């Protein structure tokens, strides 16, 4: 027998055995990467709005344009004084140009109107003094006593907007809490399946949403985030 061939074949056989042993371990390790659990973590918080845009809307009527402007100037002065007395700075108030409609010029129903001209006027408050605006909203009867009737505008055209702009301040804590909730869910799943929770395979922060807590208190906001995390499971 050729000893060279014998030993060469022996080495090849030993090499194949070693390769097979490592291949078996590699396949088992590779398959373990397929054992994962996908979980979601939720975090919700209620916060007060930190900015408000409040359109104060009123209408005046007259048969001549000059009377319209005279009434507008008088009402604007009353409203401005009301707002500033309530703690709103002049820099936070914007007075829009009145929208005047000529009812006689309308194609339908114009001749039946008592007054020819109707002007819609908007004075807009934009401020971070949400509490003061809420107080002023409840005191609008003071304007009525002075002959100014507010709130006649279309709520779709001139809605009151309460906003929350401090999201960046609470983002890190909310993401941390949502991630911890996701980990707790993953840990329970691993325990129930007789496995050990491994490292994170992937994670998605999710999108923050800010909504009114309810329709009656739009100045209270509900901030919500859902994180998605994928963990490896180990035996």
N, CA and C atoms as a LAMMPS dump frame, in Angstrom:
ITEM: TIMESTEP
0
ITEM: NUMBER OF ATOMS
705
ITEM: BOX BOUNDS ff ff ff
-5.0000000000000000e+02 5.0000000000000000e+02
-5.0000000000000000e+02 5.0000000000000000e+02
-5.0000000000000000e+02 5.0000000000000000e+02
ITEM: ATOMS id mol type element x y z
1 1 1 N 0.853 -1.204 0
2 1 2 C 0 0 0
3 1 3 C 0.876 1.236 0
4 2 1 N 0.487 2.181 -0.769
5 2 2 C 1.221 3.447 -0.849
6 2 3 C 0.919 4.262 0.407
7 3 1 N 1.972 4.426 1.241
8 3 2 C 1.76 5.148 2.505
9 3 3 C 1.348 6.602 2.26
10 4 1 N 1.853 7.196 1.188
11 4 2 C 1.503 8.589 0.896
12 4 3 C 0.012 8.747 0.653
13 5 1 N -0.523 7.798 -0.121
14 5 2 C -1.962 7.869 -0.391
15 5 3 C -2.775 7.606 0.871
16 6 1 N -2.251 6.658 1.694
17 6 2 C -2.972 6.324 2.917
18 6 3 C -3.074 7.53 3.844
19 7 1 N -1.922 8.138 4.103
20 7 2 C -1.93 9.293 5.004
21 7 3 C -2.666 10.49 4.401
22 8 1 N -2.568 10.625 3.064
23 8 2 C -3.307 11.721 2.422
24 8 3 C -4.806 11.549 2.594
25 9 1 N -5.264 10.302 2.407
26 9 2 C -6.694 10.044 2.58
27 9 3 C -7.12 10.225 4.014
28 10 1 N -6.213 9.809 4.953
29 10 2 C -6.519 9.958 6.36
30 10 3 C -6.693 11.428 6.731
31 11 1 N -5.777 12.245 6.237
32 11 2 C -5.87 13.689 6.525
33 11 3 C -7.148 14.289 5.957
34 12 1 N -7.505 13.858 4.759
35 12 2 C -8.742 14.364 4.141
36 12 3 C -9.946 13.972 4.977
37 13 1 N -9.952 12.728 5.466
38 13 2 C -11.075 12.252 6.254
39 13 3 C -11.168 13.013 7.57
40 14 1 N -10.031 13.206 8.224
41 14 2 C -10.024 13.964 9.485
42 14 3 C -10.498 15.392 9.237
43 15 1 N -10.038 15.957 8.124
44 15 2 C -10.454 17.332 7.794
45 15 3 C -11.95 17.435 7.58
46 16 1 N -12.504 16.458 6.902
47 16 2 C -13.953 16.47 6.67
48 16 3 C -14.725 16.33 7.97
49 17 1 N -14.191 15.501 8.888
50 17 2 C -14.863 15.334 10.18
51 17 3 C -14.862 16.653 10.951
52 18 1 N -13.686 17.329 10.947
53 18 2 C -13.584 18.605 11.661
54 18 3 C -14.511 19.644 11.04
55 19 1 N -14.512 19.709 9.698
56 19 2 C -15.39 20.659 9.013
57 19 3 C -16.853 20.369 9.324
58 20 1 N -17.207 19.083 9.321
59 20 2 C -18.588 18.71 9.621
60 20 3 C -18.991 19.106 11.019
61 21 1 N -18.037 18.941 11.961
62 21 2 C -18.327 19.321 13.347
63 21 3 C -18.587 20.83 13.46
64 22 1 N -17.738 21.609 12.812
65 22 2 C -17.92 23.07 12.867
66 22 3 C -19.165 23.504 12.101
67 23 1 N -19.461 22.822 11.002
68 23 2 C -20.66 23.153 10.239
69 23 3 C -21.921 22.923 11.069
70 24 1 N -21.907 21.815 11.829
71 24 2 C -23.072 21.525 12.669
72 24 3 C -23.291 22.624 13.704
73 25 1 N -22.18 23.06 14.328
74 25 2 C -22.286 24.144 15.31
75 25 3 C -22.708 25.446 14.671
76 26 1 N -22.184 25.717 13.462
77 26 2 C -22.522 26.972 12.779
78 26 3 C -23.996 26.997 12.385
79 27 1 N -24.49 25.847 11.901
80 27 2 C -25.899 25.777 11.506
81 27 3 C -26.8 25.983 12.727
82 28 1 N -26.417 25.347 13.843
83 28 2 C -27.221 25.496 15.064
84 28 3 C -27.22 26.948 15.532
85 29 1 N -26.025 27.571 15.438
86 29 2 C -25.937 28.979 15.853
87 29 3 C -26.744 29.863 14.916
88 30 1 N -26.679 29.561 13.604
89 30 2 C -27.419 30.362 12.625
90 30 3 C -28.921 30.235 12.855
91 31 1 N -29.352 29.023 13.14
92 31 2 C -30.779 28.826 13.374
93 31 3 C -31.248 29.55 14.627
94 32 1 N -30.344 29.692 15.608
95 32 2 C -30.742 30.394 16.835
96 32 3 C -31.062 31.845 16.559
97 33 1 N -30.478 32.402 15.472
98 33 2 C -30.767 33.79 15.123
99 33 3 C -32.205 33.969 14.626
100 34 1 N -32.83 32.862 14.22
101 34 2 C -34.213 32.949 13.76
102 34 3 C -35.195 33.002 14.93
103 35 1 N -34.737 32.736 16.117
104 35 2 C -35.619 32.715 17.282
105 35 3 C -35.671 34.122 17.865
106 36 1 N -36.709 34.825 17.513
107 36 2 C -36.862 36.21 17.959
108 36 3 C -38.29 36.432 18.45
109 37 1 N -38.474 37.526 19.156
110 37 2 C -39.803 37.927 19.602
111 37 3 C -39.965 39.409 19.294
112 38 1 N -41.092 39.749 18.672
113 38 2 C -41.396 41.15 18.347
114 38 3 C -42.411 41.681 19.36
115 39 1 N -42.089 42.781 20.005
116 39 2 C -42.972 43.344 21.024
117 39 3 C -43.123 44.847 20.793
118 40 1 N -44.186 45.389 21.382
119 40 2 C -44.438 46.832 21.302
120 40 3 C -44.571 47.393 22.716
121 41 1 N -44.078 48.6 22.877
122 41 2 C -44.179 49.277 24.17
123 41 3 C -44.907 50.601 24.015
124 42 1 N -45.863 50.858 24.901
125 42 2 C -46.697 52.062 24.816
126 42 3 C -46.377 53.004 25.97
127 43 1 N -46.392 54.31 25.662
128 43 2 C -46.283 55.324 26.7
129 43 3 C -47.241 56.458 26.361
130 44 1 N -48.062 56.849 27.33
131 44 2 C -49.021 57.944 27.142
132 44 3 C -48.894 58.93 28.295
133 45 1 N -49.067 60.209 27.957
134 45 2 C -49.043 61.243 28.993
135 45 3 C -50.069 62.318 28.666
136 46 1 N -50.632 62.899 29.708
137 46 2 C -51.526 64.04 29.54
138 46 3 C -50.764 65.31 29.913
139 47 1 N -50.843 66.303 29.025
140 47 2 C -50.134 67.561 29.246
141 47 3 C -51.073 68.719 28.934
142 48 1 N -50.775 69.855 29.523
143 48 2 C -51.535 71.067 29.225
144 48 3 C -50.982 71.722 27.962
145 49 1 N -51.864 72.258 27.145
146 49 2 C -51.417 73.009 25.967
147 49 3 C -50.536 74.17 26.429
148 50 1 N -49.503 74.463 25.649
149 50 2 C -48.608 75.566 26.004
150 50 3 C -48.685 76.723 25.005
151 51 1 N -49.661 76.654 24.084
152 51 2 C -49.874 77.752 23.144
153 51 3 C -51.331 77.743 22.697
154 52 1 N -51.889 78.93 22.53
155 52 2 C -53.274 79.03 22.087
156 52 3 C -53.392 80.115 21.03
157 53 1 N -54.208 79.832 20.022
158 53 2 C -54.557 80.817 18.992
159 53 3 C -56.067 81.011 19.077
160 54 1 N -56.461 82.203 19.504
161 54 2 C -57.873 82.486 19.782
162 54 3 C -58.371 83.619 18.886
163 55 1 N -59.186 83.306 17.881
164 55 2 C -59.787 84.356 17.05
165 55 3 C -61.058 84.893 17.724
166 56 1 N -61.041 86.161 18.034
167 56 2 C -62.229 86.819 18.583
168 56 3 C -62.987 87.413 17.402
169 57 1 N -64.138 86.841 17.08
170 57 2 C -64.882 87.201 15.876
171 57 3 C -66.151 87.967 16.245
172 58 1 N -66.428 89.032 15.515
173 58 2 C -67.695 89.746 15.692
174 58 3 C -68.125 90.353 14.361
175 59 1 N -69.386 90.731 14.265
176 59 2 C -69.937 91.326 13.051
177 59 3 C -70.611 92.65 13.372
178 60 1 N -70.548 93.542 12.4
179 60 2 C -71.281 94.813 12.501
180 60 3 C -72.057 95.015 11.211
181 61 1 N -73.181 95.74 11.301
182 61 2 C -74.049 95.965 10.138
183 61 3 C -74.435 97.441 10.048
184 62 1 N -74.558 97.945 8.836
185 62 2 C -74.964 99.343 8.616
186 62 3 C -75.347 99.514 7.154
187 63 1 N -75.916 100.679 6.839
188 63 2 C -76.311 100.972 5.458
189 63 3 C -75.266 101.76 4.688
190 64 1 N -74.21 102.214 5.375
191 64 2 C -73.134 102.909 4.663
192 64 3 C -71.791 102.424 5.196
193 65 1 N -70.785 102.492 4.354
194 65 2 C -69.464 101.948 4.672
195 65 3 C -68.816 102.698 5.825
196 66 1 N -69.006 104.017 5.876
197 66 2 C -68.381 104.8 6.941
198 66 3 C -68.852 104.349 8.322
199 67 1 N -70.145 104.051 8.437
200 67 2 C -70.664 103.552 9.721
201 67 3 C -70.049 102.2 10.079
202 68 1 N -69.818 101.387 9.05
203 68 2 C -69.176 100.089 9.276
204 68 3 C -67.803 100.285 9.901
205 69 1 N -67.008 101.186 9.312
206 69 2 C -65.66 101.412 9.829
207 69 3 C -65.681 102.07 11.203
208 70 1 N -66.624 102.95 11.441
209 70 2 C -66.722 103.59 12.752
210 70 3 C -67.037 102.555 13.836
211 71 1 N -67.985 101.657 13.545
212 71 2 C -68.328 100.613 14.511
213 71 3 C -67.152 99.659 14.737
214 72 1 N -66.468 99.351 13.638
215 72 2 C -65.321 98.45 13.739
216 72 3 C -64.229 99.038 14.621
217 73 1 N -63.9 100.314 14.396
218 73 2 C -62.869 100.959 15.214
219 73 3 C -63.261 100.972 16.686
220 74 1 N -64.535 101.282 16.961
221 74 2 C -64.993 101.317 18.349
222 74 3 C -64.933 99.957 19.009
223 75 1 N -65.404 98.919 18.304
224 75 2 C -65.389 97.568 18.868
225 75 3 C -63.965 97.043 19.056
226 76 1 N -63.091 97.348 18.092
227 76 2 C -61.699 96.914 18.217
228 76 3 C -61.054 97.502 19.466
229 77 1 N -61.331 98.769 19.735
230 77 2 C -60.766 99.415 20.914
231 77 3 C -61.273 98.756 22.194
232 78 1 N -62.56 98.408 22.219
233 78 2 C -63.135 97.75 23.401
234 78 3 C -62.496 96.38 23.615
235 79 1 N -62.348 95.609 22.535
236 79 2 C -61.78 94.263 22.64
237 79 3 C -60.309 94.321 23.044
238 80 1 N -59.556 95.239 22.452
239 80 2 C -58.14 95.379 22.794
240 80 3 C -57.981 95.7 24.284
241 81 1 N -58.801 96.606 24.787
242 81 2 C -58.733 96.962 26.211
243 81 3 C -59.083 95.765 27.085
244 82 1 N -60.078 94.978 26.661
245 82 2 C -60.5 93.779 27.39
246 82 3 C -59.356 92.766 27.459
247 83 1 N -58.688 92.556 26.334
248 83 2 C -57.595 91.577 26.275
249 83 3 C -56.39 92.027 27.097
250 84 1 N -56.008 93.282 26.943
251 84 2 C -54.838 93.779 27.668
252 84 3 C -55.085 93.811 29.171
253 85 1 N -56.313 94.103 29.565
254 85 2 C -56.655 94.067 30.987
255 85 3 C -56.532 92.647 31.53
256 86 1 N -56.807 91.679 30.676
257 86 2 C -56.718 90.268 31.081
258 86 3 C -55.319 89.702 31.034
259 87 1 N -54.318 90.52 30.732
260 87 2 C -52.934 90.057 30.771
261 87 3 C -52.32 89.709 29.436
262 88 1 N -52.994 90.029 28.339
263 88 2 C -52.46 89.755 27.001
264 88 3 C -51.723 90.997 26.5
265 89 1 N -50.483 90.802 26.05
266 89 2 C -49.693 91.921 25.536
267 89 3 C -50.162 92.315 24.139
268 90 1 N -49.961 93.583 23.794
269 90 2 C -50.354 94.065 22.467
270 90 3 C -49.616 93.312 21.362
271 91 1 N -48.389 92.885 21.641
272 91 2 C -47.602 92.148 20.644
273 91 3 C -48.186 90.764 20.357
274 92 1 N -49.084 90.293 21.212
275 92 2 C -49.698 88.976 21.043
276 92 3 C -51.077 89.067 20.387
277 93 1 N -51.429 90.269 19.924
278 93 2 C -52.757 90.509 19.346
279 93 3 C -52.595 90.999 17.911
280 94 1 N -53.361 90.412 17.002
281 94 2 C -53.356 90.816 15.597
282 94 3 C -54.769 91.2 15.176
283 95 1 N -54.908 92.383 14.609
284 95 2 C -56.211 92.861 14.133
285 95 3 C -56.263 92.711 12.621
286 96 1 N -57.201 91.911 12.143
287 96 2 C -57.313 91.671 10.704
288 96 3 C -58.16 92.747 10.031
289 97 1 N -57.994 92.855 8.724
290 97 2 C -58.817 93.771 7.942
291 97 3 C -60.228 93.202 7.852
292 98 1 N -61.275 93.983 8.12
293 98 2 C -62.645 93.461 8.09
294 98 3 C -63.058 93.006 6.689
295 99 1 N -63.863 91.95 6.644
296 99 2 C -64.418 91.466 5.385
297 99 3 C -65.834 92.023 5.255
298 100 1 N -66.021 92.878 4.262
299 100 2 C -67.304 93.57 4.099
300 100 3 C -68.051 92.987 2.905
301 101 1 N -69.31 92.656 3.121
302 101 2 C -70.145 92.147 2.025
303 101 3 C -71.297 93.113 1.78
304 102 1 N -71.602 93.348 0.507
305 102 2 C -72.699 94.235 0.088
306 102 3 C -73.888 93.355 -0.288
307 103 1 N -74.888 93.32 0.558
308 103 2 C -76.015 92.42 0.329
309 103 3 C -76.865 92.84 -0.876
310 104 1 N -76.862 94.12 -1.202
311 104 2 C -77.605 94.568 -2.375
312 104 3 C -76.958 94.098 -3.67
313 105 1 N -75.677 93.818 -3.603
314 105 2 C -74.957 93.371 -4.797
315 105 3 C -75.071 91.867 -5.019
316 106 1 N -75.63 91.165 -4.044
317 106 2 C -75.771 89.727 -4.193
318 106 3 C -76.899 89.411 -5.158
319 107 1 N -76.728 88.311 -5.866
320 107 2 C -77.699 87.94 -6.896
321 107 3 C -79.013 87.464 -6.303
322 108 1 N -78.938 86.782 -5.148
323 108 2 C -80.156 86.211 -4.575
324 108 3 C -80.409 86.796 -3.192
325 109 1 N -81.609 87.282 -2.947
326 109 2 C -82.04 87.676 -1.619
327 109 3 C -81.473 88.971 -1.084
328 110 1 N -80.754 89.751 -1.896
329 110 2 C -80.11 90.952 -1.395
330 110 3 C -81.088 92.042 -1.02
331 111 1 N -82.171 92.2 -1.757
332 111 2 C -83.113 93.307 -1.515
333 111 3 C -83.913 93.14 -0.229
334 112 1 N -83.955 91.919 0.33
335 112 2 C -84.739 91.685 1.529
336 112 3 C -83.986 91.952 2.815
337 113 1 N -82.755 92.389 2.727
338 113 2 C -81.94 92.628 3.904
339 113 3 C -82.279 93.977 4.533
340 114 1 N -82.228 94.002 5.89
341 114 2 C -82.477 95.26 6.589
342 114 3 C -81.307 96.21 6.43
343 115 1 N -80.074 95.655 6.513
344 115 2 C -78.87 96.462 6.354
345 115 3 C -78.153 96.052 5.074
346 116 1 N -77.572 97.034 4.42
347 116 2 C -76.905 96.748 3.153
348 116 3 C -75.54 96.096 3.365
349 117 1 N -74.768 96.594 4.353
350 117 2 C -73.402 96.112 4.542
351 117 3 C -73.278 95.316 5.839
352 118 1 N -72.542 94.21 5.748
353 118 2 C -72.206 93.391 6.916
354 118 3 C -70.7 93.154 6.896
355 119 1 N -70.05 93.472 8.003
356 119 2 C -68.592 93.288 8.096
357 119 3 C -68.284 92.243 9.159
358 120 1 N -67.42 91.293 8.791
359 120 2 C -66.923 90.287 9.74
360 120 3 C -65.508 90.677 10.141
361 121 1 N -65.285 90.789 11.427
362 121 2 C -64.006 91.256 11.947
363 121 3 C -63.389 90.189 12.854
364 122 1 N -62.071 90.047 12.761
365 122 2 C -61.362 89.038 13.552
366 122 3 C -60.16 89.687 14.236
367 123 1 N -60.116 89.55 15.542
368 123 2 C -58.948 89.944 16.324
369 123 3 C -58.359 88.66 16.901
370 124 1 N -57.124 88.344 16.541
371 124 2 C -56.533 87.053 16.885
372 124 3 C -55.498 87.2 17.995
373 125 1 N -55.657 86.371 19.005
374 125 2 C -54.686 86.293 20.102
375 125 3 C -53.824 85.051 19.886
376 126 1 N -52.506 85.227 19.894
377 126 2 C -51.562 84.103 19.773
378 126 3 C -50.567 84.229 20.921
379 127 1 N -50.667 83.324 21.898
380 127 2 C -49.882 83.475 23.112
381 127 3 C -49.636 82.127 23.778
382 128 1 N -48.663 82.124 24.691
383 128 2 C -48.432 80.938 25.513
384 128 3 C -49.131 81.044 26.861
385 129 1 N -49.885 82.129 27.054
386 129 2 C -50.616 82.343 28.309
387 129 3 C -51.985 81.661 28.235
388 130 1 N -51.959 80.354 28.206
389 130 2 C -53.184 79.577 28.007
390 130 3 C -54.181 79.819 29.14
391 131 1 N -53.702 79.848 30.373
392 131 2 C -54.603 80.048 31.514
393 131 3 C -55.326 81.389 31.428
394 132 1 N -54.622 82.425 31.004
395 132 2 C -55.241 83.751 30.918
396 132 3 C -56.277 83.801 29.8
397 133 1 N -55.996 83.121 28.698
398 133 2 C -56.967 83.078 27.606
399 133 3 C -58.216 82.32 28.037
400 134 1 N -58.051 81.212 28.749
401 134 2 C -59.21 80.458 29.234
402 134 3 C -60.064 81.322 30.163
403 135 1 N -59.394 82.122 30.989
404 135 2 C -60.137 83.011 31.882
405 135 3 C -60.892 84.07 31.092
406 136 1 N -60.251 84.629 30.056
407 136 2 C -60.9 85.653 29.237
408 136 3 C -62.082 85.079 28.464
409 137 1 N -61.981 83.855 28.025
410 137 2 C -63.082 83.233 27.294
411 137 3 C -64.336 83.148 28.162
412 138 1 N -64.132 82.901 29.444
413 138 2 C -65.273 82.785 30.352
414 138 3 C -65.817 84.149 30.77
415 139 1 N -65.103 85.21 30.417
416 139 2 C -65.515 86.568 30.801
417 139 3 C -66.002 87.397 29.61
418 140 1 N -66.356 86.749 28.51
419 140 2 C -66.766 87.494 27.313
420 140 3 C -68.09 88.235 27.507
421 141 1 N -68.8 87.909 28.582
422 141 2 C -70.028 88.651 28.859
423 141 3 C -69.732 90.118 29.146
424 142 1 N -68.499 90.401 29.569
425 142 2 C -68.105 91.802 29.797
426 142 3 C -68.131 92.585 28.491
427 143 1 N -67.782 91.906 27.391
428 143 2 C -67.841 92.561 26.079
429 143 3 C -69.286 92.801 25.668
430 144 1 N -70.136 91.831 25.969
431 144 2 C -71.555 91.966 25.616
432 144 3 C -72.179 93.161 26.324
433 145 1 N -71.774 93.393 27.565
434 145 2 C -72.296 94.537 28.319
435 145 3 C -71.915 95.867 27.666
436 146 1 N -70.824 95.839 26.898
437 146 2 C -70.362 97.055 26.227
438 146 3 C -70.804 97.107 24.762
439 147 1 N -71.712 96.204 24.4
440 147 2 C -72.283 96.231 23.062
441 147 3 C -71.528 95.472 22.003
442 148 1 N -70.561 94.657 22.396
443 148 2 C -69.797 93.875 21.427
444 148 3 C -70.198 92.408 21.553
445 149 1 N -70.802 91.873 20.505
446 149 2 C -71.253 90.483 20.496
447 149 3 C -70.21 89.654 19.761
448 150 1 N -69.528 88.79 20.466
449 150 2 C -68.484 87.954 19.85
450 150 3 C -68.998 86.536 19.646
451 151 1 N -68.231 85.793 18.888
452 151 2 C -68.558 84.384 18.695
453 151 3 C -69.506 84.122 17.562
454 152 1 N -69.692 85.089 16.676
455 152 2 C -70.611 84.889 15.552
456 152 3 C -69.923 84.296 14.337
457 153 1 N -68.623 84.043 14.463
458 153 2 C -67.889 83.501 13.317
459 153 3 C -68.139 82.019 13.13
460 154 1 N -67.759 81.52 11.97
461 154 2 C -67.878 80.098 11.666
462 154 3 C -66.765 79.343 12.377
463 155 1 N -67.119 78.348 13.202
464 155 2 C -66.117 77.631 13.973
465 155 3 C -65.148 76.853 13.092
466 156 1 N -65.545 76.558 11.847
467 156 2 C -64.632 75.877 10.934
468 156 3 C -63.639 76.862 10.323
469 157 1 N -64.078 78.076 10.106
470 157 2 C -63.197 79.084 9.53
471 157 3 C -62.305 79.746 10.581
472 158 1 N -62.811 79.892 11.782
473 158 2 C -62.08 80.588 12.839
474 158 3 C -62.066 79.761 14.129
475 159 1 N -61.45 78.597 14.101
476 159 2 C -61.455 77.76 15.303
477 159 3 C -60.429 78.239 16.33
478 160 1 N -60.698 77.944 17.585
479 160 2 C -59.701 78.16 18.634
480 160 3 C -58.746 76.967 18.606
481 161 1 N -57.455 77.244 18.549
482 161 2 C -56.451 76.184 18.467
483 161 3 C -55.61 76.154 19.737
484 162 1 N -55.607 74.993 20.381
485 162 2 C -54.714 74.758 21.515
486 162 3 C -53.618 73.805 21.05
487 163 1 N -52.369 74.197 21.281
488 163 2 C -51.244 73.405 20.8
489 163 3 C -50.298 73.054 21.949
490 164 1 N -49.556 71.96 21.729
491 164 2 C -48.498 71.596 22.666
492 164 3 C -47.193 71.547 21.888
493 165 1 N -46.259 72.432 22.236
494 165 2 C -45.004 72.558 21.497
495 165 3 C -43.792 72.155 22.331
496 166 1 N -44.023 71.54 23.485
497 166 2 C -42.911 71.135 24.342
498 166 3 C -42.56 69.669 24.211
499 167 1 N -42.831 69.074 23.041
500 167 2 C -42.628 67.633 22.863
501 167 3 C -41.177 67.226 23.073
502 168 1 N -40.239 68.028 22.573
503 168 2 C -38.823 67.655 22.678
504 168 3 C -38.368 67.504 24.124
505 169 1 N -39.044 68.174 25.036
506 169 2 C -38.651 68.107 26.44
507 169 3 C -39.04 66.782 27.085
508 170 1 N -40.117 66.179 26.618
509 170 2 C -40.578 64.929 27.244
510 170 3 C -40.284 63.694 26.383
511 171 1 N -39.775 63.907 25.17
512 171 2 C -39.509 62.787 24.261
513 171 3 C -38.593 61.722 24.874
514 172 1 N -37.408 62.097 25.389
515 172 2 C -36.49 61.053 25.884
516 172 3 C -37.099 60.179 26.965
517 173 1 N -37.782 60.795 27.939
518 173 2 C -38.381 60.009 29.027
519 173 3 C -39.485 59.092 28.515
520 174 1 N -40.262 59.582 27.544
521 174 2 C -41.351 58.756 27.021
522 174 3 C -40.816 57.574 26.216
523 175 1 N -39.76 57.814 25.436
524 175 2 C -39.159 56.716 24.666
525 175 3 C -38.578 55.672 25.612
526 176 1 N -37.92 56.137 26.678
527 176 2 C -37.348 55.212 27.66
528 176 3 C -38.438 54.373 28.313
529 177 1 N -39.541 55.002 28.698
530 177 2 C -40.632 54.271 29.336
531 177 3 C -41.273 53.269 28.387
532 178 1 N -41.482 53.683 27.124
533 178 2 C -42.074 52.772 26.14
534 178 3 C -41.164 51.581 25.882
535 179 1 N -39.845 51.821 25.821
536 179 2 C -38.885 50.74 25.591
537 179 3 C -38.86 49.771 26.775
538 180 1 N -38.94 50.301 27.989
539 180 2 C -38.987 49.436 29.176
540 180 3 C -40.244 48.569 29.178
541 181 1 N -41.361 49.15 28.765
542 181 2 C -42.599 48.375 28.687
543 181 3 C -42.485 47.257 27.657
544 182 1 N -41.81 47.563 26.542
545 182 2 C -41.604 46.541 25.518
546 182 3 C -40.712 45.423 26.054
547 183 1 N -39.682 45.781 26.788
548 183 2 C -38.771 44.769 27.343
549 183 3 C -39.497 43.875 28.349
550 184 1 N -40.366 44.453 29.153
551 184 2 C -41.129 43.651 30.116
552 184 3 C -41.996 42.628 29.4
553 185 1 N -42.614 43.048 28.291
554 185 2 C -43.448 42.121 27.522
555 185 3 C -42.599 41.014 26.91
556 186 1 N -41.416 41.392 26.397
557 186 2 C -40.53 40.394 25.797
558 186 3 C -40.006 39.416 26.853
559 187 1 N -39.682 39.928 28.028
560 187 2 C -39.176 39.073 29.106
561 187 3 C -40.227 38.047 29.524
562 188 1 N -41.476 38.478 29.619
563 188 2 C -42.55 37.554 29.994
564 188 3 C -42.742 36.483 28.925
565 189 1 N -42.652 36.894 27.655
566 189 2 C -42.795 35.923 26.566
567 189 3 C -41.666 34.897 26.631
568 190 1 N -40.437 35.368 26.855
569 190 2 C -39.296 34.455 26.926
570 190 3 C -39.446 33.486 28.092
571 191 1 N -39.907 34.004 29.229
572 191 2 C -40.09 33.152 30.409
573 191 3 C -41.15 32.092 30.15
574 192 1 N -42.25 32.497 29.513
575 192 2 C -43.33 31.55 29.237
576 192 3 C -42.925 30.486 28.223
577 193 1 N -41.938 30.794 27.397
578 193 2 C -41.503 29.833 26.371
579 193 3 C -40.211 29.112 26.76
580 194 1 N -39.856 29.192 28.047
581 194 2 C -38.651 28.526 28.559
582 194 3 C -37.403 28.956 27.796
583 195 1 N -37.315 30.241 27.536
584 195 2 C -36.151 30.791 26.849
585 195 3 C -35.571 31.923 27.676
586 196 1 N -34.4 32.383 27.25
587 196 2 C -33.783 33.548 27.869
588 196 3 C -33.79 34.704 26.866
589 197 1 N -34.064 35.872 27.375
590 197 2 C -34.118 37.047 26.51
591 197 3 C -32.711 37.468 26.123
592 198 1 N -32.495 37.615 24.816
593 198 2 C -31.184 38.002 24.316
594 198 3 C -31.09 39.484 24.029
595 199 1 N -30.167 39.818 23.147
596 199 2 C -29.946 41.217 22.795
597 199 3 C -31.021 41.718 21.825
598 200 1 N -31.032 43.022 21.645
599 200 2 C -31.973 43.626 20.702
600 200 3 C -31.484 43.39 19.269
601 201 1 N -32.36 42.878 18.441
602 201 2 C -32.039 42.709 17.028
603 201 3 C -32.319 43.982 16.25
604 202 1 N -33.47 44.608 16.521
605 202 2 C -33.834 45.859 15.858
606 202 3 C -34.838 46.603 16.728
607 203 1 N -34.902 47.902 16.516
608 203 2 C -35.829 48.718 17.299
609 203 3 C -36.334 49.865 16.447
610 204 1 N -37.599 50.218 16.648
611 204 2 C -38.224 51.329 15.939
612 204 3 C -38.883 52.236 16.963
613 205 1 N -38.434 53.482 17.003
614 205 2 C -38.952 54.428 17.996
615 205 3 C -40.448 54.642 17.859
616 206 1 N -40.961 54.644 16.653
617 206 2 C -42.368 54.922 16.446
618 206 3 C -42.62 56.406 16.271
619 207 1 N -43.868 56.763 16.046
620 207 2 C -44.258 58.151 15.798
621 207 3 C -45.035 58.703 16.985
622 208 1 N -44.692 59.914 17.367
623 208 2 C -45.423 60.582 18.438
624 208 3 C -46.706 61.19 17.88
625 209 1 N -47.778 61.056 18.624
626 209 2 C -49.046 61.681 18.25
627 209 3 C -49.519 62.557 19.413
628 210 1 N -50.113 63.694 19.062
629 210 2 C -50.664 64.608 20.052
630 210 3 C -52.114 64.864 19.688
631 211 1 N -53.022 64.511 20.587
632 211 2 C -54.449 64.66 20.329
633 211 3 C -55.126 65.307 21.537
634 212 1 N -56.323 65.835 21.306
635 212 2 C -57.12 66.325 22.425
636 212 3 C -57.519 65.145 23.303
637 213 1 N -57.448 65.345 24.605
638 213 2 C -57.882 64.267 25.499
639 213 3 C -59.35 63.937 25.283
640 214 1 N -60.158 64.996 25.072
641 214 2 C -61.572 64.819 24.753
642 214 3 C -62.06 66.101 24.09
643 215 1 N -63.28 66.088 23.597
644 215 2 C -63.812 67.229 22.857
645 215 3 C -64.176 68.405 23.76
646 216 1 N -64.327 68.165 25.049
647 216 2 C -64.735 69.224 25.971
648 216 3 C -63.568 70.012 26.546
649 217 1 N -62.383 69.42 26.554
650 217 2 C -61.202 70.097 27.096
651 217 3 C -60.056 70.024 26.081
652 218 1 N -60.158 70.77 24.985
653 218 2 C -59.117 70.704 23.953
654 218 3 C -57.778 71.265 24.418
655 219 1 N -57.748 71.932 25.553
656 219 2 C -56.492 72.466 26.082
657 219 3 C -55.711 71.419 26.877
658 220 1 N -56.301 70.237 27.077
659 220 2 C -55.581 69.113 27.676
660 220 3 C -55.259 68.132 26.557
661 221 1 N -53.966 67.852 26.366
662 221 2 C -53.523 67.026 25.256
663 221 3 C -53.066 65.644 25.743
664 222 1 N -53.252 64.651 24.892
665 222 2 C -52.75 63.31 25.161
666 222 3 C -51.617 63.021 24.184
667 223 1 N -50.421 62.835 24.74
668 223 2 C -49.24 62.525 23.926
669 223 3 C -49.015 61.017 23.982
670 224 1 N -48.775 60.408 22.821
671 224 2 C -48.694 58.944 22.748
672 224 3 C -47.56 58.521 21.83
673 225 1 N -46.825 57.476 22.239
674 225 2 C -45.794 56.9 21.372
675 225 3 C -45.779 55.387 21.573
676 226 1 N -45.558 54.666 20.492
677 226 2 C -45.45 53.204 20.528
678 226 3 C -44.117 52.811 19.903
679 227 1 N -43.294 52.09 20.664
680 227 2 C -42.022 51.608 20.14
681 227 3 C -42.143 50.125 19.785
682 228 1 N -41.451 49.72 18.731
683 228 2 C -41.426 48.319 18.315
684 228 3 C -39.996 47.799 18.459
685 229 1 N -39.835 46.701 19.194
686 229 2 C -38.501 46.15 19.46
687 229 3 C -38.505 44.658 19.168
688 230 1 N -37.438 44.19 18.534
689 230 2 C -37.267 42.768 18.254
690 230 3 C -36.077 42.259 19.059
691 231 1 N -36.304 41.218 19.895
692 231 2 C -35.256 40.628 20.738
693 231 3 C -34.93 39.224 20.238
694 232 1 N -33.663 38.828 20.411
695 232 2 C -33.287 37.434 20.201
696 232 3 C -33.71 36.597 21.417
697 233 1 N -34.055 35.344 21.159
698 233 2 C -34.351 34.398 22.226
699 233 3 C -33.259 33.346 22.28
700 234 1 N -32.754 33.075 23.463
701 234 2 C -31.707 32.06 23.654
702 234 3 C -32.251 30.893 24.47
703 235 1 N -31.653 29.728 24.266
704 235 2 C -32.054 28.543 25.021
705 235 3 C -31.538 28.637 26.451
